[in-house]
Amino acid sequence: MNTEWMARGKCQEVAPDIFFPSDGMGVLVAQKICAECPVSAACLEYALENHIDHGVWGGCSERERRRILRRRRVSQSVSVG
């Protein structure tokens, strides 16, 4: 996957540890930054495609990304079956 979009991310303007929070409030702070980011959709897809387990990517926490992947697997199995 092309990663040129990364240079345009709002995350470039803040410390990286903001996107690897230890609590729910930290997740909300990161998500707020992602909400204003022009490349959040590409960021989320990158995290999903590469099975990145930690941090906030594209405005989604680890738990939210697991849910998205689960829904996609279910959707694909329904459309195949």
Secondary structure, DSSP 8 states (H G I E B T S, - for coil): ---GGGGG-GGGGS-GGGGS-SSHHHHHHHHHHHHT-TTHHHHHHHHHHTT--SS-BTTB-HHHHHHHHHHHHHHHHHHH-
